[in-house]
Amino acid sequence: MHRYKTWNGAMPTTAAQVKVTTGTAIKTMLQLATPSTRQIQLISWGFSLDVAPGAASVVELLQTDVAATVTAHVAAGVQPLDPNAPASLLTLGTSATGYTASAEGTTTAARVFDVKEIPLAAGATDLTYYYQWMPDERPIVAVSKFLRVRATFATSASNMVTWVCWDE
Protein backbone atom coordinates (compact mmCIF):
# COMPACT_ATOMS: atom_id res chain seq x y z
CA MET A 1 0.00 0.00 0.00
CA HIS A 2 1.13 3.54 -0.77
CA ARG A 3 0.02 6.85 0.78
CA TYR A 4 -0.89 9.99 -1.21
CA LYS A 5 -2.08 13.53 -0.55
CA THR A 6 -3.61 16.20 -2.74
CA TRP A 7 -5.02 19.74 -2.37
CA ASN A 8 -7.67 21.80 -4.10
CA GLY A 9 -5.28 23.53 -6.46
CA ALA A 10 -2.35 23.02 -8.73
CA MET A 11 0.85 21.71 -7.17
CA PRO A 12 2.77 24.71 -5.82
CA THR A 13 6.12 25.26 -7.50
CA THR A 14 7.40 28.85 -7.66
CA ALA A 15 4.12 30.17 -6.20
CA ALA A 16 2.32 29.24 -2.98
CA GLN A 17 -0.79 27.08 -2.76
CA VAL A 18 -3.74 29.10 -4.06
CA LYS A 19 -6.89 29.57 -1.98
CA VAL A 20 -10.17 28.93 -3.82
CA THR A 21 -13.47 30.72 -3.18
CA THR A 22 -16.32 28.62 -1.84
CA GLY A 23 -18.95 30.74 -3.54
CA THR A 24 -22.41 31.08 -1.99
CA ALA A 25 -23.99 27.77 -3.04
CA ILE A 26 -22.95 24.13 -2.91
CA LYS A 27 -19.53 23.67 -4.53
CA THR A 28 -17.14 20.74 -4.83
CA MET A 29 -13.75 22.06 -3.74
CA LEU A 30 -11.80 18.81 -4.32
CA GLN A 31 -12.74 15.55 -6.04
CA LEU A 32 -10.92 12.21 -6.25
CA ALA A 33 -11.99 9.57 -8.79
CA THR A 34 -11.19 5.94 -8.09
CA PRO A 35 -10.47 3.78 -11.15
CA SER A 36 -12.40 0.58 -11.90
CA THR A 37 -9.46 -1.43 -10.54
CA ARG A 38 -8.67 0.26 -7.22
CA GLN A 39 -10.44 1.48 -4.09
CA ILE A 40 -8.84 3.91 -1.66
CA GLN A 41 -8.79 4.02 2.14
CA LEU A 42 -9.01 7.46 3.72
CA ILE A 43 -6.42 8.41 6.34
CA SER A 44 -7.16 12.08 7.05
CA TRP A 45 -8.56 15.26 5.59
CA GLY A 46 -8.91 18.93 6.47
CA PHE A 47 -9.40 22.50 5.38
CA SER A 48 -8.66 26.12 6.27
CA LEU A 49 -10.81 29.18 5.63
CA ASP A 50 -9.60 32.77 5.52
CA VAL A 51 -12.82 34.32 6.91
CA ALA A 52 -15.90 33.03 8.69
CA PRO A 53 -19.09 32.82 6.64
CA GLY A 54 -21.92 35.31 7.15
CA ALA A 55 -24.37 32.51 7.98
CA ALA A 56 -24.08 28.98 9.29
CA SER A 57 -22.37 26.87 6.62
CA VAL A 58 -21.15 23.32 6.16
CA VAL A 59 -18.19 21.45 4.67
CA GLU A 60 -18.68 17.75 3.98
CA LEU A 61 -16.60 14.78 2.86
CA LEU A 62 -18.61 12.21 0.94
CA GLN A 63 -18.53 9.50 -1.70
CA THR A 64 -20.83 10.04 -4.69
CA ASP A 65 -21.78 8.08 -7.77
CA VAL A 66 -21.59 11.06 -10.14
CA ALA A 67 -18.69 13.37 -10.92
CA ALA A 68 -18.68 17.12 -10.67
CA THR A 69 -17.06 19.03 -13.54
CA VAL A 70 -13.71 20.17 -12.12
CA THR A 71 -10.36 21.66 -13.09
CA ALA A 72 -8.38 18.50 -13.78
CA HIS A 73 -5.45 17.63 -11.55
CA VAL A 74 -2.26 16.54 -13.26
CA ALA A 75 -0.23 13.60 -11.97
CA ALA A 76 2.22 15.94 -10.17
CA GLY A 77 -0.68 17.38 -8.14
CA VAL A 78 -1.45 13.98 -6.62
CA GLN A 79 1.62 13.52 -4.48
CA PRO A 80 2.97 10.29 -3.01
CA LEU A 81 4.18 10.82 0.56
CA ASP A 82 7.00 8.32 -0.03
CA PRO A 83 9.34 9.60 -2.80
CA ASN A 84 9.86 5.98 -3.94
CA ALA A 85 6.15 5.22 -4.38
CA PRO A 86 4.64 4.89 -7.86
CA ALA A 87 2.24 7.47 -9.23
CA SER A 88 -1.31 7.29 -7.91
CA LEU A 89 -3.81 5.25 -9.92
CA LEU A 90 -6.60 7.83 -9.47
CA THR A 91 -8.34 8.75 -12.70
CA LEU A 92 -7.42 12.29 -13.81
CA GLY A 93 -9.62 14.62 -15.87
CA THR A 94 -12.35 17.26 -15.79
CA SER A 95 -14.95 14.66 -14.76
CA ALA A 96 -12.55 12.77 -12.50
CA THR A 97 -9.82 13.93 -10.06
CA GLY A 98 -9.60 17.70 -9.76
CA TYR A 99 -10.69 20.80 -7.91
CA THR A 100 -12.93 23.90 -8.05
CA ALA A 101 -16.11 22.54 -9.60
CA SER A 102 -17.95 24.52 -12.24
CA ALA A 103 -20.91 22.08 -12.30
CA GLU A 104 -22.02 19.69 -9.56
CA GLY A 105 -23.74 16.93 -11.52
CA THR A 106 -26.79 15.11 -10.15
CA THR A 107 -25.80 12.80 -7.33
CA THR A 108 -28.24 9.93 -6.81
CA ALA A 109 -26.33 7.98 -4.14
CA ALA A 110 -23.89 9.21 -1.49
CA ARG A 111 -22.05 7.96 1.58
CA VAL A 112 -21.15 10.69 4.07
CA PHE A 113 -17.79 10.25 5.85
CA ASP A 114 -17.55 13.52 7.80
CA VAL A 115 -19.35 16.87 8.11
CA LYS A 116 -18.13 20.05 9.77
CA GLU A 117 -20.51 22.91 10.47
CA ILE A 118 -18.94 26.36 10.30
CA PRO A 119 -20.43 28.83 12.82
CA LEU A 120 -21.68 32.32 12.06
CA ALA A 121 -19.12 35.08 11.55
CA ALA A 122 -19.61 36.68 14.97
CA GLY A 123 -16.94 35.16 17.19
CA ALA A 124 -16.15 32.27 14.86
CA THR A 125 -12.84 30.60 15.55
CA ASP A 126 -13.36 27.24 13.80
CA LEU A 127 -11.67 28.28 10.56
CA THR A 128 -9.29 25.31 10.42
CA TYR A 129 -10.41 21.69 10.62
CA TYR A 130 -8.38 18.48 10.57
CA TYR A 131 -9.57 14.91 11.07
CA GLN A 132 -7.60 11.65 11.14
CA TRP A 133 -9.43 8.34 11.39
CA MET A 134 -8.39 5.57 13.75
CA PRO A 135 -7.12 2.54 11.77
CA ASP A 136 -10.25 0.43 12.34
CA GLU A 137 -12.67 3.18 11.30
CA ARG A 138 -11.03 4.43 8.07
CA PRO A 139 -13.62 4.77 5.30
CA ILE A 140 -13.05 3.00 2.00
CA VAL A 141 -14.08 4.68 -1.25
CA ALA A 142 -15.30 2.01 -3.65
CA VAL A 143 -14.04 1.47 -7.20
CA SER A 144 -15.45 3.78 -9.90
CA LYS A 145 -16.73 6.31 -7.31
CA PHE A 146 -15.94 9.92 -6.45
CA LEU A 147 -14.76 11.34 -3.15
CA ARG A 148 -15.71 14.99 -2.77
CA VAL A 149 -14.95 17.79 -0.34
CA ARG A 150 -18.05 19.95 -0.77
CA ALA A 151 -18.72 23.37 0.75
CA THR A 152 -22.12 25.00 1.14
CA PHE A 153 -21.89 28.66 2.14
CA ALA A 154 -25.24 30.42 2.09
CA THR A 155 -24.67 34.17 2.22
CA SER A 156 -20.99 35.04 1.92
CA ALA A 157 -18.05 33.20 0.40
CA SER A 158 -14.75 32.37 2.03
CA ASN A 159 -11.46 31.27 0.51
CA MET A 160 -10.57 27.65 1.26
CA VAL A 161 -7.57 25.37 1.07
CA THR A 162 -8.53 21.71 1.50
CA TRP A 163 -6.71 18.39 1.26
CA VAL A 164 -7.21 14.64 1.52
CA CYS A 165 -4.71 11.90 2.46
CA TRP A 166 -5.34 8.26 1.50
CA ASP A 167 -3.82 4.83 0.92
CA GLU A 168 -4.16 2.86 -2.29
N, C-alpha and C positions, 0 to 999 in steps of 0.2 A: 504494500500500500504506500501511496505517496501523498503528501500534503501540499495544498495549493491555497493561494489567497488572491483575491481581486477586489478592486474598488470601482466606484461608479464614475470612472473617467479614464482617459488615456494614461498609459504608464508614464509617470513623470521622468523626464530626462533632464534637460537644461532648465525647465520650468517646474514649479511646485505642482502638487496635486490640485486640480481645479474643483472648486465647490460648484454644485449644480442646484438651481432653484427648484423647489418643490412645486411651485405653482399653487393654485387655490382650488384644485380638484384632485381626484385620485390620480396618482402618477407613479409608474414603475421607475424606480431610481436605479435599480440594478437587476439584471436577469441572467440566470445561468441555465443553459440547456443541456440536459444529459443526452448522450447518444443512445442509439438502440441497443448498444452492447455494454453499457456501463451505468451503474447507479453510483451515487455519491453519498457519503456520510458526513453530516454537518458537525463541525467542531465548535465554532464560535461565529459570532457576527456582532456588528455594532454600527453606530453612526454618531455624528456630531452635527449640531445645528449652530448657525451663527447668531440667530435671534429667536426668541420665543414667538410662537404664533399668536395671532390676535384672538383666537378662539380655541377651545379644546380641539386637539388634533390627534392623529394616530399614525404610527409607523408599524407595519406588519411584515412578517416573514412567512411566506406561504408557498406551497407547491401548487401549480395550476396545470391544467391540461391544454391550455392555449397560450401561445406566445403573444407578448406585446411587440410592437414595432419599435426597435431600439437602434441607437448608434452602435454598430458592431464593434466588439472588442477584437483586437488582433492577438495573435498568440503571445506576444511579449507582454500584454496586459494581464494575462492569466499566469501568475508567477508561482513556480514551484518554490517551496520554502527550503528545500535541499537543492543546492546547486548541481548535484549529480542526478537529479530526478529527470525523467523524460517529460516532454511537453504534456500538458493536460489533454485528455480526450474529449473535453467539452466541445459541443458543436458551436462554431462561430458563425456570425451573420446577423443581418438586421431583423430576422425573426428567430433568433437563437440567443447566444450569449452576448450581452452588451449592456448599455446604460442609457439613461435619459430617454424614456419612452415618448414617442410622438403620437402613438395610438395604443390603447389598452387591449384591444381584442375582446371577445366575449367569452369569459370564463364560465364553464358549465360545471366543473368539479374542482374543489380546492381542499387542501389539507393545511391547516394553520399550525405553524411551529412556534411562533412567538408574536406577541403584540405589545407595543409600548405606547401608552397614552401620554401625550405631551400636554402639560397644564397650560392654562391661560397665561398671557404675557405678564400680568401683574405678579411679581415675585417669583417667576419661574426660574428654577435652577437646574432642572433636569434636561440640559441641552446636550449631554453626552450620555450614550447608553452603550453598554458592552455586556454580552452574555456568552458564557461558555458552558456547554452541556457536560454533565458527568458522563463517563464512558458508557454506562448502561442505559442512558436515556437519549443518546444522540439520534436525531431523526435521520432517516434515509430517504433520499429523493429517488424515486423510481426511474427506470429507464424511459427515455422518450418523454420526459416531463420538464417543467420549467420551475425553477426556484426564483421567486421574486422578492425584492425588498420594495414595498409599496408605501407611499406616503399619501395621506389624505389631510390636507390643510384647508380649512373652510374659508377663512376670511383674509388671511395675509400669508404670503409666501415666506419661506426661510431658505437659506442656502444650506445644502447638506453634503457631507462626505460620508459614504457608507461603504462597508466591506463585508465579505463573507470568507470564512476559512473552512476547508473541507478536505476529506480524504477520498481518494479514488484508487 
